[in-house]
Amino acid sequence: MTSQLFDKIPAFDKSGMDSVMKNVSLVARTNQTVGTEMADYTKQSFEHGTATMRRSWPRRRPLRAPWKSRPSS
C-alpha cells in the first residue's frame, strides 16, 4: 500500500503543483476581498451610528455629571 503512494508521487508534477498554487491564490484573494468588505462595512456602520447619536443628542456634554449632587444654595 505504501509503495502505491510513492508510485503516484511523480504523477503530481508541474501541472498538479500549478493547480494547487492557482487554488491557493484564489482562496487568498477571496479572503482579502472579504476582509476589505468587512472593514468598509464596519467603518460605514460606525459613521452611521455616530451620525445618529449626534442627531439624537445635540448637546456635546451634559449640564452636570449625573452622579454629582446639585450645589446647595
Secondary structure, DSSP 4 states (H G I P E B T S, - for coil): -HHHHHHHGGGS-HHHHHHHHHHHHHHHHHHHHHHHHHHHHHHHHHHHHHHHHHHH---SS-SS-TTSPPPP-
